[in-house]
Amino acid sequence: MKLLQRGMKQTELIQAVQSDTGLFLDDSYLYKILRGERKPEKIIQSICKILEIEQNTENEPQMWLQTHLRKQTKKEREKQNDQ
């Protein structure tokens, strides 16, 4: 959702996070973060900063990231399929 609002593709987010943190991130690693298999705090903080999302520390970071990014991933795929 936030990616759509910013007019940003998932690949652009990945590049922005890499530039911001200097850390590795790709589609596969982002997927693992969303599934809760990985919990890289610096990357999660960077995603929040880039997308201007207030981090909810009460829940697992992946739960609210899923809310914001999974919807976008699905919509982004649908949009790409329409083109």
N, C-alpha and C positions, 0 to 999 in steps of 0.2 A: 504494500500500500504506500509506504513512504517513498519507495523507489519510484513509483508512478507519479506521485505528487511532485517529486523533484525532477522528473523526466530523465531518470538515470536507469541504465540497464544494469543487470547483475554483474556483468563483466566490468563495467565502469566502477561499480562499488568495490569490487575485488582489487582493481588497480589503485583506487584511492586509498584503500586500507593498506596495501603494500607500501605505497608512498608515505603514508602517515606513520606506519610502524616500523617499516624495514623488515617485516616478517613475511614468511611464506603464507600465501592463501590462494586457493583455486576453487573451482566449483565443487570438487569432491570434498575438500576440507571444510568448506562452508556448509555443505550438506551434513557432515559429521557434527559440526557445531550445532546445527539446528536440531539434530536428532539427540543431542546430549551426549554423544560419544566422545566429544572433545570439549574442553572448557577453557579456551585461551583468553584470559581476562583482558590482556592488552588489545587483542583483536576485537573482542566484544565492546570494549570501551571505545575503540576507534569507530566501529560501525555506528554506535550511538551518537558519537560526535558528528560524524559525516552526515547522518540522516536526521540529526537534531531530534533524537529520541531520548526521552528522560528514562534513565535506567532504573528499573524497579528492582531494588535489592531484596525485597521480601520473598520473591519467587526465584526459582532457578532462572538464570539469564536466558537460557534456551527457550523457555516457555513464552516469554513475551517477544523474543526475536522471531520465533515461529509465527506469531500473530502478524508481525509486520512484514517479514520476508517471504514466508511460504505463499501467502496470498499473491505477492508480487511475482514470485517465480511461476506460479500457475498462470496468472494473467499474462505475464511476459511470453510464456510458451504459446498461449492461445493467440496472442497478437502476432507472434512470429509465424504461426501456422496459417493465419489469415492472409499474410503478405505473400 
